[in-house]
Amino acid sequence: MVRLDDFLEARENYNFLTIDVQGYELEVFKGSRETMKNIDYIITEVNRDELYKNCARVEQLDKFLG
């Protein structure tokens, strides 16, 4: 795996993020702290129940992004 912060060279050129990572959204966000500083819009799958084993739930994502 490669963190998004390590992958993107010109983070300031991006303000939109869309991800579909089968319950791993929170970990993607954790590896994107620098990138997220420029992000205005996010489209991602959220789970209210444990659809995938140990998947991030909407409350966890809200707390992290809040």
PDB file of N, H, CA, C and O in Angstrom:
ATOM      1  N   MET A   1       0.828  -1.180   0.000  1.00  0.00           N
ATOM      2  CA  MET A   1       0.000   0.000   0.000  1.00  0.00           C
ATOM      3  C   MET A   1       0.870   1.241   0.000  1.00  0.00           C
ATOM      4  O   MET A   1       1.983   1.246   0.527  1.00  0.00           O
ATOM      5  N   VAL A   2       0.342   2.283  -0.599  1.00  0.00           N
ATOM      6  H   VAL A   2      -0.562   2.279  -1.028  1.00  0.00           H
ATOM      7  CA  VAL A   2       1.002   3.585  -0.613  1.00  0.00           C
ATOM      8  C   VAL A   2       0.009   4.614  -0.108  1.00  0.00           C
ATOM      9  O   VAL A   2      -1.133   4.664  -0.565  1.00  0.00           O
ATOM     10  N   ARG A   3       0.446   5.431   0.831  1.00  0.00           N
ATOM     11  H   ARG A   3       1.374   5.390   1.201  1.00  0.00           H
ATOM     12  CA  ARG A   3      -0.431   6.490   1.343  1.00  0.00           C
ATOM     13  C   ARG A   3      -0.675   7.519   0.246  1.00  0.00           C
ATOM     14  O   ARG A   3       0.208   7.795  -0.566  1.00  0.00           O
ATOM     15  N   LEU A   4      -1.858   8.075   0.228  1.00  0.00           N
ATOM     16  H   LEU A   4      -2.575   7.852   0.888  1.00  0.00           H
ATOM     17  CA  LEU A   4      -2.190   9.103  -0.750  1.00  0.00           C
ATOM     18  C   LEU A   4      -1.252  10.294  -0.601  1.00  0.00           C
ATOM     19  O   LEU A   4      -0.855  10.886  -1.604  1.00  0.00           O
ATOM     20  N   ASP A   5      -0.892  10.655   0.611  1.00  0.00           N
ATOM     21  H   ASP A   5      -1.214  10.174   1.427  1.00  0.00           H
ATOM     22  CA  ASP A   5       0.047  11.756   0.832  1.00  0.00           C
ATOM     23  C   ASP A   5       1.402  11.492   0.193  1.00  0.00           C
ATOM     24  O   ASP A   5       2.077  12.434  -0.221  1.00  0.00           O
ATOM     25  N   ASP A   6       1.810  10.241   0.105  1.00  0.00           N
ATOM     26  H   ASP A   6       1.261   9.476   0.441  1.00  0.00           H
ATOM     27  CA  ASP A   6       3.092   9.898  -0.510  1.00  0.00           C
ATOM     28  C   ASP A   6       2.984   9.746  -2.023  1.00  0.00           C
ATOM     29  O   ASP A   6       3.990   9.817  -2.729  1.00  0.00           O
ATOM     30  N   PHE A   7       1.788   9.541  -2.514  1.00  0.00           N
ATOM     31  H   PHE A   7       0.971   9.484  -1.941  1.00  0.00           H
ATOM     32  CA  PHE A   7       1.558   9.289  -3.931  1.00  0.00           C
ATOM     33  C   PHE A   7       1.404  10.573  -4.742  1.00  0.00           C
ATOM     34  O   PHE A   7       1.967  10.699  -5.829  1.00  0.00           O
ATOM     35  N   LEU A   8       0.643  11.518  -4.209  1.00  0.00           N
ATOM     36  H   LEU A   8       0.186  11.415  -3.325  1.00  0.00           H
ATOM     37  CA  LEU A   8       0.378  12.761  -4.934  1.00  0.00           C
ATOM     38  C   LEU A   8       1.524  13.739  -4.764  1.00  0.00           C
ATOM     39  O   LEU A   8       1.960  14.011  -3.646  1.00  0.00           O
ATOM     40  N   GLU A   9       2.011  14.268  -5.881  1.00  0.00           N
ATOM     41  H   GLU A   9       1.657  14.047  -6.790  1.00  0.00           H
ATOM     42  CA  GLU A   9       3.111  15.219  -5.826  1.00  0.00           C
ATOM     43  C   GLU A   9       2.620  16.657  -5.713  1.00  0.00           C
ATOM     44  O   GLU A   9       3.201  17.444  -4.966  1.00  0.00           O
ATOM     45  N   ALA A  10       1.586  17.009  -6.422  1.00  0.00           N
ATOM     46  H   ALA A  10       1.114  16.370  -7.028  1.00  0.00           H
ATOM     47  CA  ALA A  10       1.082  18.387  -6.433  1.00  0.00           C
ATOM     48  C   ALA A  10      -0.296  18.418  -5.779  1.00  0.00           C
ATOM     49  O   ALA A  10      -1.306  18.627  -6.451  1.00  0.00           O
ATOM     50  N   ARG A  11      -0.328  18.209  -4.466  1.00  0.00           N
ATOM     51  H   ARG A  11       0.493  18.040  -3.921  1.00  0.00           H
ATOM     52  CA  ARG A  11      -1.600  18.130  -3.739  1.00  0.00           C
ATOM     53  C   ARG A  11      -2.475  19.355  -3.924  1.00  0.00           C
ATOM     54  O   ARG A  11      -3.702  19.253  -3.930  1.00  0.00           O
ATOM     55  N   GLU A  12      -1.847  20.509  -4.073  1.00  0.00           N
ATOM     56  H   GLU A  12      -0.851  20.592  -4.068  1.00  0.00           H
ATOM     57  CA  GLU A  12      -2.610  21.749  -4.193  1.00  0.00           C
ATOM     58  C   GLU A  12      -3.438  21.804  -5.476  1.00  0.00           C
ATOM     59  O   GLU A  12      -4.289  22.683  -5.615  1.00  0.00           O
ATOM     60  N   ASN A  13      -3.212  20.901  -6.400  1.00  0.00           N
ATOM     61  H   ASN A  13      -2.520  20.187  -6.287  1.00  0.00           H
ATOM     62  CA  ASN A  13      -3.968  20.855  -7.655  1.00  0.00           C
ATOM     63  C   ASN A  13      -5.281  20.088  -7.534  1.00  0.00           C
ATOM     64  O   ASN A  13      -6.060  20.033  -8.486  1.00  0.00           O
ATOM     65  N   TYR A  14      -5.525  19.503  -6.379  1.00  0.00           N
ATOM     66  H   TYR A  14      -4.892  19.548  -5.606  1.00  0.00           H
ATOM     67  CA  TYR A  14      -6.709  18.670  -6.195  1.00  0.00           C
ATOM     68  C   TYR A  14      -7.605  19.246  -5.097  1.00  0.00           C
ATOM     69  O   TYR A  14      -7.123  19.638  -4.034  1.00  0.00           O
ATOM     70  N   ASN A  15      -8.923  19.293  -5.364  1.00  0.00           N
ATOM     71  H   ASN A  15      -9.315  18.975  -6.227  1.00  0.00           H
ATOM     72  CA  ASN A  15      -9.859  19.722  -4.327  1.00  0.00           C
ATOM     73  C   ASN A  15     -11.049  18.768  -4.206  1.00  0.00           C
ATOM     74  O   ASN A  15     -11.996  19.043  -3.470  1.00  0.00           O
ATOM     75  N   PHE A  16     -10.996  17.649  -4.928  1.00  0.00           N
ATOM     76  H   PHE A  16     -10.226  17.426  -5.526  1.00  0.00           H
ATOM     77  CA  PHE A  16     -12.096  16.682  -4.969  1.00  0.00           C
ATOM     78  C   PHE A  16     -11.515  15.290  -4.782  1.00  0.00           C
ATOM     79  O   PHE A  16     -10.515  14.945  -5.412  1.00  0.00           O
ATOM     80  N   LEU A  17     -12.133  14.485  -3.918  1.00  0.00           N
ATOM     81  H   LEU A  17     -12.944  14.766  -3.405  1.00  0.00           H
ATOM     82  CA  LEU A  17     -11.666  13.134  -3.672  1.00  0.00           C
ATOM     83  C   LEU A  17     -12.838  12.173  -3.746  1.00  0.00           C
ATOM     84  O   LEU A  17     -13.857  12.376  -3.087  1.00  0.00           O
ATOM     85  N   THR A  18     -12.697  11.141  -4.537  1.00  0.00           N
ATOM     86  H   THR A  18     -11.869  10.976  -5.072  1.00  0.00           H
ATOM     87  CA  THR A  18     -13.705  10.083  -4.571  1.00  0.00           C
ATOM     88  C   THR A  18     -12.986   8.752  -4.343  1.00  0.00           C
ATOM     89  O   THR A  18     -11.998   8.438  -5.007  1.00  0.00           O
ATOM     90  N   ILE A  19     -13.507   7.982  -3.390  1.00  0.00           N
ATOM     91  H   ILE A  19     -14.310   8.236  -2.851  1.00  0.00           H
ATOM     92  CA  ILE A  19     -12.883   6.698  -3.073  1.00  0.00           C
ATOM     93  C   ILE A  19     -13.953   5.630  -2.871  1.00  0.00           C
ATOM     94  O   ILE A  19     -15.057   5.908  -2.404  1.00  0.00           O
ATOM     95  N   ASP A  20     -13.598   4.407  -3.234  1.00  0.00           N
ATOM     96  H   ASP A  20     -12.701   4.181  -3.614  1.00  0.00           H
ATOM     97  CA  ASP A  20     -14.434   3.233  -2.983  1.00  0.00           C
ATOM     98  C   ASP A  20     -13.461   2.122  -2.620  1.00  0.00           C
ATOM     99  O   ASP A  20     -12.880   1.479  -3.495  1.00  0.00           O
ATOM    100  N   VAL A  21     -13.291   1.907  -1.334  1.00  0.00           N
ATOM    101  H   VAL A  21     -13.763   2.429  -0.623  1.00  0.00           H
ATOM    102  CA  VAL A  21     -12.254   0.992  -0.862  1.00  0.00           C
ATOM    103  C   VAL A  21     -12.794  -0.087   0.074  1.00  0.00           C
ATOM    104  O   VAL A  21     -12.074  -0.595   0.934  1.00  0.00           O
ATOM    105  N   GLN A  22     -14.055  -0.425  -0.101  1.00  0.00           N
ATOM    106  H   GLN A  22     -14.640  -0.013  -0.800  1.00  0.00           H
ATOM    107  CA  GLN A  22     -14.659  -1.569   0.578  1.00  0.00           C
ATOM    108  C   GLN A  22     -14.455  -1.568   2.097  1.00  0.00           C
ATOM    109  O   GLN A  22     -13.995  -2.559   2.663  1.00  0.00           O
ATOM    110  N   GLY A  23     -14.795  -0.462   2.752  1.00  0.00           N
ATOM    111  H   GLY A  23     -15.169   0.344   2.293  1.00  0.00           H
ATOM    112  CA  GLY A  23     -14.731  -0.407   4.201  1.00  0.00           C
ATOM    113  C   GLY A  23     -13.427   0.117   4.773  1.00  0.00           C
ATOM    114  O   GLY A  23     -13.282   0.192   5.993  1.00  0.00           O
ATOM    115  N   TYR A  24     -12.477   0.482   3.930  1.00  0.00           N
ATOM    116  H   TYR A  24     -12.595   0.421   2.938  1.00  0.00           H
ATOM    117  CA  TYR A  24     -11.158   0.939   4.374  1.00  0.00           C
ATOM    118  C   TYR A  24     -11.032   2.463   4.312  1.00  0.00           C
ATOM    119  O   TYR A  24      -9.929   3.006   4.356  1.00  0.00           O
ATOM    120  N   GLU A  25     -12.167   3.139   4.210  1.00  0.00           N
ATOM    121  H   GLU A  25     -13.064   2.698   4.174  1.00  0.00           H
ATOM    122  CA  GLU A  25     -12.187   4.595   4.033  1.00  0.00           C
ATOM    123  C   GLU A  25     -11.422   5.349   5.116  1.00  0.00           C
ATOM    124  O   GLU A  25     -10.652   6.259   4.810  1.00  0.00           O
ATOM    125  N   LEU A  26     -11.625   4.986   6.355  1.00  0.00           N
ATOM    126  H   LEU A  26     -12.251   4.247   6.604  1.00  0.00           H
ATOM    127  CA  LEU A  26     -10.969   5.698   7.453  1.00  0.00           C
ATOM    128  C   LEU A  26      -9.448   5.609   7.332  1.00  0.00           C
ATOM    129  O   LEU A  26      -8.751   6.595   7.570  1.00  0.00           O
ATOM    130  N   GLU A  27      -8.944   4.468   6.975  1.00  0.00           N
ATOM    131  H   GLU A  27      -9.511   3.667   6.782  1.00  0.00           H
ATOM    132  CA  GLU A  27      -7.493   4.303   6.818  1.00  0.00           C
ATOM    133  C   GLU A  27      -6.969   5.143   5.655  1.00  0.00           C
ATOM    134  O   GLU A  27      -5.872   5.697   5.729  1.00  0.00           O
ATOM    135  N   VAL A  28      -7.747   5.236   4.590  1.00  0.00           N
ATOM    136  H   VAL A  28      -8.638   4.787   4.530  1.00  0.00           H
ATOM    137  CA  VAL A  28      -7.354   6.104   3.467  1.00  0.00           C
ATOM    138  C   VAL A  28      -7.281   7.551   3.932  1.00  0.00           C
ATOM    139  O   VAL A  28      -6.325   8.257   3.610  1.00  0.00           O
ATOM    140  N   PHE A  29      -8.276   7.999   4.682  1.00  0.00           N
ATOM    141  H   PHE A  29      -9.052   7.426   4.944  1.00  0.00           H
ATOM    142  CA  PHE A  29      -8.273   9.372   5.186  1.00  0.00           C
ATOM    143  C   PHE A  29      -7.089   9.612   6.129  1.00  0.00           C
ATOM    144  O   PHE A  29      -6.476  10.679   6.091  1.00  0.00           O
ATOM    145  N   LYS A  30      -6.771   8.646   6.956  1.00  0.00           N
ATOM    146  H   LYS A  30      -7.269   7.779   6.986  1.00  0.00           H
ATOM    147  CA  LYS A  30      -5.630   8.787   7.870  1.00  0.00           C
ATOM    148  C   LYS A  30      -4.320   8.950   7.103  1.00  0.00           C
ATOM    149  O   LYS A  30      -3.418   9.653   7.559  1.00  0.00           O
ATOM    150  N   GLY A  31      -4.213   8.318   5.964  1.00  0.00           N
ATOM    151  H   GLY A  31      -4.945   7.747   5.594  1.00  0.00           H
ATOM    152  CA  GLY A  31      -3.014   8.433   5.130  1.00  0.00           C
ATOM    153  C   GLY A  31      -3.074   9.587   4.166  1.00  0.00           C
ATOM    154  O   GLY A  31      -2.244   9.689   3.262  1.00  0.00           O
ATOM    155  N   SER A  32      -4.048  10.463   4.347  1.00  0.00           N
ATOM    156  H   SER A  32      -4.722  10.380   5.081  1.00  0.00           H
ATOM    157  CA  SER A  32      -4.250  11.589   3.428  1.00  0.00           C
ATOM    158  C   SER A  32      -4.333  12.919   4.160  1.00  0.00           C
ATOM    159  O   SER A  32      -4.918  13.871   3.643  1.00  0.00           O
ATOM    160  N   ARG A  33      -3.767  13.000   5.334  1.00  0.00           N
ATOM    161  H   ARG A  33      -3.292  12.227   5.755  1.00  0.00           H
ATOM    162  CA  ARG A  33      -3.916  14.213   6.157  1.00  0.00           C
ATOM    163  C   ARG A  33      -3.451  15.468   5.431  1.00  0.00           C
ATOM    164  O   ARG A  33      -4.133  16.492   5.486  1.00  0.00           O
ATOM    165  N   GLU A  34      -2.329  15.417   4.765  1.00  0.00           N
ATOM    166  H   GLU A  34      -1.776  14.585   4.720  1.00  0.00           H
ATOM    167  CA  GLU A  34      -1.828  16.594   4.036  1.00  0.00           C
ATOM    168  C   GLU A  34      -2.677  16.870   2.802  1.00  0.00           C
ATOM    169  O   GLU A  34      -2.999  18.023   2.514  1.00  0.00           O
ATOM    170  N   THR A  35      -3.032  15.843   2.089  1.00  0.00           N
ATOM    171  H   THR A  35      -2.771  14.906   2.323  1.00  0.00           H
ATOM    172  CA  THR A  35      -3.869  15.983   0.900  1.00  0.00           C
ATOM    173  C   THR A  35      -5.221  16.577   1.265  1.00  0.00           C
ATOM    174  O   THR A  35      -5.752  17.423   0.545  1.00  0.00           O
ATOM    175  N   MET A  36      -5.776  16.129   2.389  1.00  0.00           N
ATOM    176  H   MET A  36      -5.345  15.441   2.974  1.00  0.00           H
ATOM    177  CA  MET A  36      -7.112  16.568   2.802  1.00  0.00           C
ATOM    178  C   MET A  36      -7.190  18.070   3.085  1.00  0.00           C
ATOM    179  O   MET A  36      -8.280  18.641   3.063  1.00  0.00           O
ATOM    180  N   LYS A  37      -6.073  18.705   3.343  1.00  0.00           N
ATOM    181  H   LYS A  37      -5.187  18.241   3.361  1.00  0.00           H
ATOM    182  CA  LYS A  37      -6.064  20.145   3.599  1.00  0.00           C
ATOM    183  C   LYS A  37      -6.564  20.938   2.396  1.00  0.00           C
ATOM    184  O   LYS A  37      -7.046  22.060   2.552  1.00  0.00           O
ATOM    185  N   ASN A  38      -6.454  20.363   1.194  1.00  0.00           N
ATOM    186  H   ASN A  38      -6.063  19.452   1.067  1.00  0.00           H
ATOM    187  CA  ASN A  38      -6.880  21.030  -0.036  1.00  0.00           C
ATOM    188  C   ASN A  38      -8.231  20.545  -0.553  1.00  0.00           C
ATOM    189  O   ASN A  38      -8.760  21.100  -1.515  1.00  0.00           O
ATOM    190  N   ILE A  39      -8.788  19.521   0.074  1.00  0.00           N
ATOM    191  H   ILE A  39      -8.357  19.070   0.856  1.00  0.00           H
ATOM    192  CA  ILE A  39     -10.007  18.889  -0.427  1.00  0.00           C
ATOM    193  C   ILE A  39     -11.246  19.631   0.058  1.00  0.00           C
ATOM    194  O   ILE A  39     -11.423  19.863   1.254  1.00  0.00           O
ATOM    195  N   ASP A  40     -12.100  19.999  -0.896  1.00  0.00           N
ATOM    196  H   ASP A  40     -11.956  19.810  -1.867  1.00  0.00           H
ATOM    197  CA  ASP A  40     -13.376  20.652  -0.601  1.00  0.00           C
ATOM    198  C   ASP A  40     -14.550  19.680  -0.659  1.00  0.00           C
ATOM    199  O   ASP A  40     -15.555  19.876   0.024  1.00  0.00           O
ATOM    200  N   TYR A  41     -14.424  18.636  -1.471  1.00  0.00           N
ATOM    201  H   TYR A  41     -13.607  18.477  -2.026  1.00  0.00           H
ATOM    202  CA  TYR A  41     -15.532  17.704  -1.714  1.00  0.00           C
ATOM    203  C   TYR A  41     -15.035  16.269  -1.638  1.00  0.00           C
ATOM    204  O   TYR A  41     -13.955  15.946  -2.133  1.00  0.00           O
ATOM    205  N   ILE A  42     -15.838  15.409  -1.013  1.00  0.00           N
ATOM    206  H   ILE A  42     -16.716  15.671  -0.611  1.00  0.00           H
ATOM    207  CA  ILE A  42     -15.522  13.984  -0.905  1.00  0.00           C
ATOM    208  C   ILE A  42     -16.759  13.184  -1.274  1.00  0.00           C
ATOM    209  O   ILE A  42     -17.859  13.457  -0.793  1.00  0.00           O
ATOM    210  N   ILE A  43     -16.566  12.200  -2.128  1.00  0.00           N
ATOM    211  H   ILE A  43     -15.673  11.978  -2.519  1.00  0.00           H
ATOM    212  CA  ILE A  43     -17.610  11.206  -2.395  1.00  0.00           C
ATOM    213  C   ILE A  43     -17.030   9.862  -1.993  1.00  0.00           C
ATOM    214  O   ILE A  43     -15.988   9.444  -2.499  1.00  0.00           O
ATOM    215  N   THR A  44     -17.715   9.191  -1.079  1.00  0.00           N
ATOM    216  H   THR A  44     -18.561   9.531  -0.668  1.00  0.00           H
ATOM    217  CA  THR A  44     -17.246   7.892  -0.620  1.00  0.00           C
ATOM    218  C   THR A  44     -18.417   7.046  -0.153  1.00  0.00           C
ATOM    219  O   THR A  44     -19.480   7.564   0.189  1.00  0.00           O
ATOM    220  N   GLU A  45     -18.210   5.774  -0.144  1.00  0.00           N
ATOM    221  H   GLU A  45     -17.347   5.353  -0.422  1.00  0.00           H
ATOM    222  CA  GLU A  45     -19.192   4.844   0.412  1.00  0.00           C
ATOM    223  C   GLU A  45     -19.113   4.947   1.934  1.00  0.00           C
ATOM    224  O   GLU A  45     -18.023   5.052   2.496  1.00  0.00           O
ATOM    225  N   VAL A  46     -20.263   4.918   2.598  1.00  0.00           N
ATOM    226  H   VAL A  46     -21.149   4.833   2.142  1.00  0.00           H
ATOM    227  CA  VAL A  46     -20.293   4.889   4.066  1.00  0.00           C
ATOM    228  C   VAL A  46     -21.173   3.735   4.519  1.00  0.00           C
ATOM    229  O   VAL A  46     -22.119   3.343   3.836  1.00  0.00           O
ATOM    230  N   ASN A  47     -20.839   3.202   5.685  1.00  0.00           N
ATOM    231  H   ASN A  47     -20.071   3.520   6.240  1.00  0.00           H
ATOM    232  CA  ASN A  47     -21.581   2.068   6.216  1.00  0.00           C
ATOM    233  C   ASN A  47     -22.185   2.418   7.564  1.00  0.00           C
ATOM    234  O   ASN A  47     -21.509   2.969   8.433  1.00  0.00           O
ATOM    235  N   ARG A  48     -23.442   2.102   7.732  1.00  0.00           N
ATOM    236  H   ARG A  48     -23.991   1.654   7.027  1.00  0.00           H
ATOM    237  CA  ARG A  48     -24.089   2.271   9.026  1.00  0.00           C
ATOM    238  C   ARG A  48     -23.947   1.003   9.861  1.00  0.00           C
ATOM    239  O   ARG A  48     -23.968   1.067  11.090  1.00  0.00           O
ATOM    240  N   ASP A  49     -23.806  -0.127   9.220  1.00  0.00           N
ATOM    241  H   ASP A  49     -23.789  -0.179   8.222  1.00  0.00           H
ATOM    242  CA  ASP A  49     -23.610  -1.413   9.876  1.00  0.00           C
ATOM    243  C   ASP A  49     -22.296  -2.010   9.391  1.00  0.00           C
ATOM    244  O   ASP A  49     -21.698  -1.514   8.436  1.00  0.00           O
ATOM    245  N   GLU A  50     -21.849  -3.076  10.051  1.00  0.00           N
ATOM    246  H   GLU A  50     -22.335  -3.478  10.827  1.00  0.00           H
ATOM    247  CA  GLU A  50     -20.605  -3.718   9.654  1.00  0.00           C
ATOM    248  C   GLU A  50     -20.849  -4.591   8.426  1.00  0.00           C
ATOM    249  O   GLU A  50     -21.130  -5.785   8.536  1.00  0.00           O
ATOM    250  N   LEU A  51     -20.736  -3.976   7.273  1.00  0.00           N
ATOM    251  H   LEU A  51     -20.508  -3.006   7.184  1.00  0.00           H
ATOM    252  CA  LEU A  51     -20.904  -4.684   6.012  1.00  0.00           C
ATOM    253  C   LEU A  51     -19.675  -5.530   5.697  1.00  0.00           C
ATOM    254  O   LEU A  51     -19.784  -6.651   5.200  1.00  0.00           O
ATOM    255  N   TYR A  52     -18.499  -4.969   5.999  1.00  0.00           N
ATOM    256  H   TYR A  52     -18.411  -4.058   6.403  1.00  0.00           H
ATOM    257  CA  TYR A  52     -17.223  -5.672   5.849  1.00  0.00           C
ATOM    258  C   TYR A  52     -16.614  -5.808   7.240  1.00  0.00           C
ATOM    259  O   TYR A  52     -16.850  -4.956   8.096  1.00  0.00           O
ATOM    260  N   LYS A  53     -15.847  -6.847   7.479  1.00  0.00           N
ATOM    261  H   LYS A  53     -15.656  -7.540   6.783  1.00  0.00           H
ATOM    262  CA  LYS A  53     -15.245  -7.066   8.786  1.00  0.00           C
ATOM    263  C   LYS A  53     -14.396  -5.860   9.188  1.00  0.00           C
ATOM    264  O   LYS A  53     -13.484  -5.459   8.465  1.00  0.00           O
ATOM    265  N   ASN A  54     -14.712  -5.288  10.352  1.00  0.00           N
ATOM    266  H   ASN A  54     -15.453  -5.614  10.939  1.00  0.00           H
ATOM    267  CA  ASN A  54     -13.998  -4.134  10.907  1.00  0.00           C
ATOM    268  C   ASN A  54     -14.028  -2.886  10.023  1.00  0.00           C
ATOM    269  O   ASN A  54     -13.132  -2.046  10.109  1.00  0.00           O
ATOM    270  N   CYS A  55     -15.027  -2.762   9.198  1.00  0.00           N
ATOM    271  H   CYS A  55     -15.755  -3.444   9.128  1.00  0.00           H
ATOM    272  CA  CYS A  55     -15.108  -1.593   8.319  1.00  0.00           C
ATOM    273  C   CYS A  55     -15.417  -0.329   9.121  1.00  0.00           C
ATOM    274  O   CYS A  55     -16.027  -0.382  10.189  1.00  0.00           O
ATOM    275  N   ALA A  56     -14.985   0.792   8.585  1.00  0.00           N
ATOM    276  H   ALA A  56     -14.489   0.835   7.718  1.00  0.00           H
ATOM    277  CA  ALA A  56     -15.291   2.078   9.208  1.00  0.00           C
ATOM    278  C   ALA A  56     -16.772   2.369   9.029  1.00  0.00           C
ATOM    279  O   ALA A  56     -17.351   2.095   7.977  1.00  0.00           O
ATOM    280  N   ARG A  57     -17.368   2.921  10.055  1.00  0.00           N
ATOM    281  H   ARG A  57     -16.898   3.144  10.909  1.00  0.00           H
ATOM    282  CA  ARG A  57     -18.789   3.277  10.002  1.00  0.00           C
ATOM    283  C   ARG A  57     -18.921   4.781   9.860  1.00  0.00           C
ATOM    284  O   ARG A  57     -17.978   5.526  10.126  1.00  0.00           O
ATOM    285  N   VAL A  58     -20.084   5.215   9.445  1.00  0.00           N
ATOM    286  H   VAL A  58     -20.850   4.609   9.229  1.00  0.00           H
ATOM    287  CA  VAL A  58     -20.307   6.617   9.155  1.00  0.00           C
ATOM    288  C   VAL A  58     -19.966   7.506  10.350  1.00  0.00           C
ATOM    289  O   VAL A  58     -19.439   8.603  10.165  1.00  0.00           O
ATOM    290  N   GLU A  59     -20.252   7.064  11.550  1.00  0.00           N
ATOM    291  H   GLU A  59     -20.681   6.174  11.700  1.00  0.00           H
ATOM    292  CA  GLU A  59     -19.948   7.867  12.753  1.00  0.00           C
ATOM    293  C   GLU A  59     -18.442   8.078  12.903  1.00  0.00           C
ATOM    294  O   GLU A  59     -17.995   9.161  13.281  1.00  0.00           O
ATOM    295  N   GLN A  60     -17.669   7.045  12.606  1.00  0.00           N
ATOM    296  H   GLN A  60     -18.032   6.165  12.299  1.00  0.00           H
ATOM    297  CA  GLN A  60     -16.216   7.160  12.697  1.00  0.00           C
ATOM    298  C   GLN A  60     -15.677   8.128  11.643  1.00  0.00           C
ATOM    299  O   GLN A  60     -14.783   8.927  11.920  1.00  0.00           O
ATOM    300  N   LEU A  61     -16.224   8.047  10.451  1.00  0.00           N
ATOM    301  H   LEU A  61     -16.951   7.398  10.227  1.00  0.00           H
ATOM    302  CA  LEU A  61     -15.785   8.945   9.377  1.00  0.00           C
ATOM    303  C   LEU A  61     -16.151  10.393   9.703  1.00  0.00           C
ATOM    304  O   LEU A  61     -15.351  11.306   9.497  1.00  0.00           O
ATOM    305  N   ASP A  62     -17.352  10.589  10.208  1.00  0.00           N
ATOM    306  H   ASP A  62     -18.001   9.847  10.376  1.00  0.00           H
ATOM    307  CA  ASP A  62     -17.786  11.941  10.605  1.00  0.00           C
ATOM    308  C   ASP A  62     -16.867  12.516  11.670  1.00  0.00           C
ATOM    309  O   ASP A  62     -16.464  13.676  11.592  1.00  0.00           O
ATOM    310  N   LYS A  63     -16.540  11.704  12.658  1.00  0.00           N
ATOM    311  H   LYS A  63     -16.867  10.761  12.720  1.00  0.00           H
ATOM    312  CA  LYS A  63     -15.679  12.163  13.753  1.00  0.00           C
ATOM    313  C   LYS A  63     -14.298  12.542  13.220  1.00  0.00           C
ATOM    314  O   LYS A  63     -13.759  13.587  13.584  1.00  0.00           O
ATOM    315  N   PHE A  64     -13.731  11.709  12.371  1.00  0.00           N
ATOM    316  H   PHE A  64     -14.169  10.861  12.075  1.00  0.00           H
ATOM    317  CA  PHE A  64     -12.392  11.970  11.836  1.00  0.00           C
ATOM    318  C   PHE A  64     -12.389  13.201  10.944  1.00  0.00           C
ATOM    319  O   PHE A  64     -11.478  14.026  11.025  1.00  0.00           O
ATOM    320  N   LEU A  65     -13.392  13.329  10.100  1.00  0.00           N
ATOM    321  H   LEU A  65     -14.132  12.659  10.034  1.00  0.00           H
ATOM    322  CA  LEU A  65     -13.418  14.445   9.147  1.00  0.00           C
ATOM    323  C   LEU A  65     -13.898  15.746   9.777  1.00  0.00           C
ATOM    324  O   LEU A  65     -13.646  16.827   9.245  1.00  0.00           O
ATOM    325  N   GLY A  66     -14.593  15.642  10.916  1.00  0.00           N
ATOM    326  H   GLY A  66     -14.798  14.764  11.348  1.00  0.00           H
ATOM    327  CA  GLY A  66     -15.164  16.814  11.574  1.00  0.00           C
ATOM    328  C   GLY A  66     -14.153  17.710  12.116  1.00  0.00           C
ATOM    329  O   GLY A  66     -14.490  18.741  12.698  1.00  0.00           O
TER     330      GLY A  66
END
